[in-house]
Amino acid sequence: MSEHTSVAVRDLEKSYGNKTVLDGLCLSIRRGSRTVVLGPNGAGKSTLLEIVATLRSPGSGTVVVEGQDVVAHTRQARQLIGLAPQSNALDPLASPQEVLDFQGAVLGLHARAARRRSSELLDLFGLGEHRRTRIAKLSGGTRRKVDLAVALVNAPSLVILDEPTTGLDPLARMDLWEELKRLNANGEASTLLISTQDLHEAEVLASDIVVLREGNVAAHDSPDVLKSLVGERTLTLALDSPGTARALVGASRAGFRAEPGDPGTVRLALPRDPAVLRSALEDIGSVAASVQQMRLADPSLDDVFASLAAA
């Protein structure tokens, strides 16, 4: 296991009856990353996270978290992992202070150390004013911050989050995204492993993306690399007349394509070759006075998902 690897998964298999959910899956999760796992229903996302979190045993294969095998050394591995499950399991009648103190006791911290860690986390998440408020009276976004605080009580090397913003309103979601990035940047949550169905959430959070399909890894790289593999950056120009558009398409040295269904529009897949790009810009410059609108579009994670996860 490399010193730069937080989680190493090798030849992981898991079946339920006759259904194979994970089929020889291999994966290395980079230490310090925000790794988002994507895939259609049934691809094995939840099972993978549950095995890494020591909540489920693999059929075969190995999972090593920060040097600890999750099967052979389950107790030691659990000390390195913080888990924020999708469904909120906090006692609605308890306060954030009580929940955090209790979690510290469960993890074996002495009372004074548990209280000190609780105070640190309440301050870290800006929850000081809510420390004695019942969980039931907190907003969804604030409850989710308490969930995260609970996951960090043991100062874990790896934090696993399952659908972290499900049920939150848009402002609360954006706030939590910024909180997660901040925690990752300052080292409080050095490695994040996140499962989500929300492609926009993945776009905002991910430094690395793992795409699962049929129980195995279909792709694993940065969002930008994956998008470049499945799509192209395009420039679409709306011109003042179909004739001008046709002339540009016919004369261009850069391979313009007419946009289907709109005779006054042309579309260019932006070339990577600098010489070809310069030619394209010169061609565009020749009709600059005729340009009414222009739109630059990058490939998206929707394109990645459609191409790699659903193939």
Backbone torsions as a table, in degrees:
resi	resn	phi	psi	omega
1	MET	NA	125.9	-177.5
2	SER	-68.0	150.6	176.9
3	GLU	-64.8	-16.5	179.6
4	HIS	-96.0	4.9	-177.2
5	THR	-104.9	128.3	176.3
6	SER	-87.6	-44.4	-178.5
7	VAL	-130.2	129.4	176.5
8	ALA	-120.4	119.5	180.0
9	VAL	-114.2	128.0	-177.5
10	ARG	-132.1	124.2	172.2
11	ASP	51.9	43.0	-174.5
12	LEU	-78.8	127.8	178.2
13	GLU	-130.5	142.7	176.5
14	LYS	-153.8	131.4	178.5
15	SER	-129.9	151.6	171.5
16	TYR	-120.5	104.0	-173.5
17	GLY	65.4	-125.4	179.9
18	ASN	-91.1	0.4	-176.3
19	LYS	-96.9	120.2	176.1
20	THR	-86.5	121.5	-177.8
21	VAL	-99.4	-42.4	174.7
22	LEU	-121.1	129.9	-169.3
23	ASP	-125.2	77.6	178.8
24	GLY	70.5	34.7	-173.7
25	LEU	-68.9	133.3	174.4
26	CYS	-123.5	137.5	-174.4
27	LEU	-162.0	138.6	171.7
28	SER	-121.9	126.5	-179.9
29	ILE	-105.5	123.5	-173.3
30	ARG	-70.9	132.8	176.8
31	ARG	-62.8	134.1	179.9
32	GLY	88.9	-2.1	-177.2
33	SER	-85.9	164.2	165.7
34	ARG	-111.4	91.2	-173.5
35	THR	-95.0	120.8	-179.7
36	VAL	-105.2	130.4	178.7
37	VAL	-99.9	122.7	179.0
38	LEU	-117.2	155.8	175.8
39	GLY	164.8	155.7	178.2
40	PRO	-68.4	167.6	175.5
41	ASN	-56.9	133.8	179.9
42	GLY	89.1	1.1	-178.8
43	ALA	-76.2	-17.4	178.3
44	GLY	110.1	10.1	-176.6
45	LYS	-59.9	-54.0	-175.8
46	SER	-63.8	-41.1	179.7
47	THR	-63.2	-42.0	178.0
48	LEU	-59.7	-49.0	-178.3
49	LEU	-64.6	-38.6	179.9
50	GLU	-65.1	-37.6	178.4
51	ILE	-69.6	-43.6	177.6
52	VAL	-60.7	-37.6	-178.3
53	ALA	-79.6	2.3	-179.5
54	THR	68.7	19.8	178.6
55	LEU	-88.1	-15.5	-178.5
56	ARG	-143.9	145.2	-179.3
57	SER	-91.2	141.7	176.2
58	PRO	-74.7	157.6	172.0
59	GLY	-72.4	-43.9	174.7
60	SER	-159.6	171.3	-175.8
61	GLY	95.2	179.3	-176.9
62	THR	-130.8	148.5	171.5
63	VAL	-131.4	122.5	-179.2
64	VAL	-119.8	123.2	179.4
65	VAL	-111.0	115.0	179.8
66	GLU	48.0	43.8	175.8
67	GLY	88.9	-4.6	-178.1
68	GLN	-110.5	124.0	176.4
69	ASP	-70.5	126.0	-172.7
70	VAL	-71.4	-15.9	176.5
71	VAL	-95.7	-49.6	-177.5
72	ALA	-71.8	-31.4	-177.9
73	HIS	-132.2	59.7	-174.2
74	THR	-59.6	-46.1	-176.6
75	ARG	-62.2	-44.5	179.7
76	GLN	-66.2	-39.0	179.0
77	ALA	-63.3	-40.5	-178.9
78	ARG	-62.4	-29.6	178.5
79	GLN	-68.1	-17.3	-177.3
80	LEU	-98.4	-3.0	-171.1
81	ILE	-119.7	135.5	169.0
82	GLY	-113.7	138.7	-174.8
83	LEU	-126.3	127.9	172.5
84	ALA	-117.5	95.1	-176.3
85	PRO	-70.7	166.4	-178.0
86	GLN	-63.4	-46.9	-177.4
87	SER	-88.0	132.1	-178.4
88	ASN	-70.9	122.4	-177.5
89	ALA	-112.8	18.7	-178.1
90	LEU	-74.6	144.9	176.3
91	ASP	-67.0	115.6	-175.7
92	PRO	-64.6	-19.9	-178.1
93	LEU	-92.8	-8.0	179.6
94	ALA	-89.4	164.2	175.3
95	SER	-99.3	162.6	175.1
96	PRO	-54.5	-41.2	178.6
97	GLN	-59.6	-45.4	-178.6
98	GLU	-66.9	-41.2	179.7
99	VAL	-61.7	-45.3	-178.6
100	LEU	-69.0	-40.9	177.1
101	ASP	-60.2	-42.6	-179.1
102	PHE	-65.1	-42.7	179.0
103	GLN	-62.3	-38.8	176.4
104	GLY	-61.4	-41.2	178.8
105	ALA	-65.5	-41.9	178.8
106	VAL	-59.4	-36.9	-178.8
107	LEU	-81.3	0.3	174.7
108	GLY	91.2	12.2	177.5
109	LEU	-76.1	143.9	173.1
110	HIS	-66.9	155.8	-172.5
111	ALA	-53.9	-43.7	-178.4
112	ARG	-67.0	-42.1	178.9
113	ALA	-66.0	-38.1	178.9
114	ALA	-64.5	-42.9	179.7
115	ARG	-66.8	-38.1	178.1
116	ARG	-64.4	-43.2	178.7
117	ARG	-65.7	-38.8	177.1
118	SER	-59.1	-45.2	-179.6
119	SER	-63.9	-40.4	178.1
120	GLU	-60.2	-44.0	-177.0
121	LEU	-72.1	-37.5	176.3
122	LEU	-61.0	-40.6	177.2
123	ASP	-69.0	-41.8	-177.9
124	LEU	-58.6	-39.9	-177.0
125	PHE	-96.3	6.1	-179.8
126	GLY	65.4	35.1	-175.8
127	LEU	-103.7	10.0	-175.4
128	GLY	-54.5	-42.2	-177.9
129	GLU	-70.8	-15.1	-179.7
130	HIS	-106.2	9.4	-170.7
131	ARG	-59.5	-28.9	-178.9
132	ARG	-111.2	9.6	178.8
133	THR	-83.9	138.7	178.0
134	ARG	-62.6	140.8	180.0
135	ILE	-53.8	-39.0	-177.0
136	ALA	-60.7	-23.5	-177.0
137	LYS	-94.6	-2.4	-179.4
138	LEU	-86.0	154.4	175.4
139	SER	-69.9	164.0	179.8
140	GLY	-58.9	-41.8	179.8
141	GLY	-65.1	-39.1	179.3
142	THR	-69.6	-39.6	176.4
143	ARG	-61.1	-38.3	-179.6
144	ARG	-66.7	-33.5	175.4
145	LYS	-65.6	-36.7	176.3
146	VAL	-64.8	-40.9	175.0
147	ASP	-53.5	-46.9	-179.0
148	LEU	-65.8	-40.6	178.5
149	ALA	-60.4	-42.0	177.7
150	VAL	-60.1	-40.4	-179.6
151	ALA	-66.0	-19.3	-175.8
152	LEU	-102.1	2.4	-175.3
153	VAL	-56.2	-40.3	-177.1
154	ASN	-90.2	17.5	-178.7
155	ALA	47.2	58.0	-173.0
156	PRO	-71.3	154.9	174.5
157	SER	-79.9	-28.2	-177.8
158	LEU	-127.5	129.4	175.3
159	VAL	-115.8	125.4	-178.5
160	ILE	-106.4	127.5	-178.9
161	LEU	-126.1	124.5	179.1
162	ASP	-104.9	114.6	-179.4
163	GLU	47.5	64.7	-168.7
164	PRO	-62.6	-24.7	-175.3
165	THR	-118.1	16.9	178.6
166	THR	-57.6	129.7	176.8
167	GLY	85.9	-3.4	-179.6
168	LEU	-88.9	150.5	175.9
169	ASP	-75.0	164.4	-173.5
170	PRO	-55.3	-41.0	-179.1
171	LEU	-68.0	-40.4	178.6
172	ALA	-65.6	-37.1	177.8
173	ARG	-62.3	-48.1	-179.5
174	MET	-62.1	-38.7	178.4
175	ASP	-62.6	-42.9	-179.1
176	LEU	-69.1	-37.4	176.3
177	TRP	-58.3	-45.7	179.5
178	GLU	-64.3	-36.2	178.3
179	GLU	-63.3	-43.5	-179.2
180	LEU	-65.1	-42.1	178.8
181	LYS	-65.5	-37.9	178.7
182	ARG	-65.3	-44.7	179.9
183	LEU	-61.2	-40.8	179.2
184	ASN	-66.7	-41.6	-177.4
185	ALA	-68.0	-36.4	-176.3
186	ASN	-91.7	2.0	173.6
187	GLY	89.1	-1.8	176.8
188	GLU	-65.5	-33.8	176.0
189	ALA	-129.5	83.5	-167.5
190	SER	-64.5	-35.6	176.8
191	THR	-130.3	128.9	178.1
192	LEU	-112.3	132.3	174.0
193	LEU	-119.0	114.9	-167.8
194	ILE	-124.6	132.3	171.2
195	SER	-109.8	130.7	179.5
196	THR	-151.2	152.3	172.1
197	GLN	-98.1	-6.8	-174.7
198	ASP	-91.6	108.5	-176.7
199	LEU	-68.7	-30.3	176.0
200	HIS	-67.4	-40.6	176.3
201	GLU	-59.8	-43.7	177.4
202	ALA	-61.3	-41.3	179.4
203	GLU	-59.9	-40.7	-177.3
204	VAL	-74.0	-41.7	-168.9
205	LEU	-90.7	-35.4	-162.7
206	ALA	-74.0	133.0	161.4
207	SER	-93.3	-31.9	178.0
208	ASP	-132.1	147.3	178.1
209	ILE	-128.2	134.5	173.0
210	VAL	-112.5	124.6	177.1
211	VAL	-106.0	119.9	177.8
212	LEU	-99.0	144.3	173.2
213	ARG	-147.4	123.9	177.0
214	GLU	51.8	44.4	173.2
215	GLY	79.8	14.2	178.7
216	ASN	-143.9	171.9	-178.0
217	VAL	-85.9	116.5	176.9
218	ALA	-85.7	-30.1	179.2
219	ALA	-164.1	151.1	178.1
220	HIS	-153.6	111.3	179.3
221	ASP	-170.8	-173.7	176.3
222	SER	-71.6	157.4	178.0
223	PRO	-56.3	-41.9	-177.7
224	ASP	-64.2	-41.5	-179.9
225	VAL	-65.7	-44.1	-179.2
226	LEU	-63.8	-39.3	179.3
227	LYS	-66.6	-36.2	179.7
228	SER	-68.2	-25.1	-179.2
229	LEU	-75.7	-28.9	-172.1
230	VAL	-110.9	-8.2	-177.8
231	GLY	-151.3	-173.9	-177.2
232	GLU	-140.5	146.5	173.6
233	ARG	-73.1	132.3	-176.1
234	THR	-127.4	148.2	174.6
235	LEU	-117.9	121.2	179.8
236	THR	-110.8	128.6	-179.2
237	LEU	-114.0	129.9	171.0
238	ALA	-100.9	117.2	-175.9
239	LEU	-102.9	167.9	-171.7
240	ASP	-77.1	-9.9	178.3
241	SER	-157.3	150.1	175.9
242	PRO	-59.5	-32.9	-179.8
243	GLY	-63.9	-43.1	178.2
244	THR	-62.8	-40.6	179.4
245	ALA	-62.7	-44.6	-179.9
246	ARG	-63.3	-40.3	-179.5
247	ALA	-63.8	-40.6	179.6
248	LEU	-65.1	-44.7	-179.9
249	VAL	-61.5	-42.4	-176.5
250	GLY	-71.2	-33.6	-174.0
251	ALA	-95.1	-15.2	-172.7
252	SER	-64.7	140.3	174.1
253	ARG	-90.9	-3.7	-172.4
254	ALA	-105.9	4.9	173.9
255	GLY	78.5	44.9	173.8
256	PHE	-62.5	150.6	174.4
257	ARG	-123.7	138.3	176.4
258	ALA	-68.5	136.0	177.8
259	GLU	-73.1	124.3	-177.3
260	PRO	-56.9	134.6	173.5
261	GLY	83.3	-2.2	-179.3
262	ASP	-138.2	95.8	-173.8
263	PRO	-67.4	-13.5	179.0
264	GLY	-96.8	13.1	-175.2
265	THR	-123.9	141.9	173.0
266	VAL	-127.5	154.5	-173.7
267	ARG	-134.0	135.5	179.5
268	LEU	-124.4	126.1	168.7
269	ALA	-78.9	112.5	-171.9
270	LEU	-62.5	122.1	-175.7
271	PRO	-75.4	151.4	176.7
272	ARG	-84.1	-26.0	-179.5
273	ASP	-69.9	118.1	-177.2
274	PRO	-56.1	-37.2	-178.9
275	ALA	-66.1	-40.9	178.8
276	VAL	-68.6	-38.0	178.5
277	LEU	-62.8	-41.2	178.3
278	ARG	-62.0	-40.8	177.6
279	SER	-61.9	-41.3	179.8
280	ALA	-62.3	-43.1	-179.7
281	LEU	-65.9	-36.2	176.6
282	GLU	-65.1	-41.5	178.4
283	ASP	-62.1	-43.7	178.9
284	ILE	-63.3	-40.8	179.8
285	GLY	-59.5	-30.3	-178.5
286	SER	-68.5	-19.2	178.6
287	VAL	-120.1	21.4	-174.7
288	ALA	-54.4	-37.9	-178.0
289	ALA	-67.2	-18.0	-177.3
290	SER	-96.1	-5.8	-176.7
291	VAL	-75.1	122.9	177.3
292	GLN	-96.1	-38.7	-180.0
293	GLN	-149.1	155.4	171.3
294	MET	-142.3	145.7	-178.8
295	ARG	-136.6	125.6	177.5
296	LEU	-102.1	127.1	-176.7
297	ALA	-130.4	133.3	174.8
298	ASP	-97.7	154.4	169.5
299	PRO	-61.9	151.7	-175.3
300	SER	-118.0	173.2	174.5
301	LEU	-67.4	-22.0	172.1
302	ASP	-60.0	-42.0	178.2
303	ASP	-64.7	-41.0	178.0
304	VAL	-60.9	-47.2	-177.4
305	PHE	-63.0	-47.3	-177.9
306	ALA	-62.6	-36.9	-175.7
307	SER	-81.6	-40.0	-170.6
308	LEU	-103.2	-37.9	-175.9
309	ALA	-84.0	-35.1	-173.9
310	ALA	-100.4	4.9	-176.6
311	ALA	-68.1	NA	NA
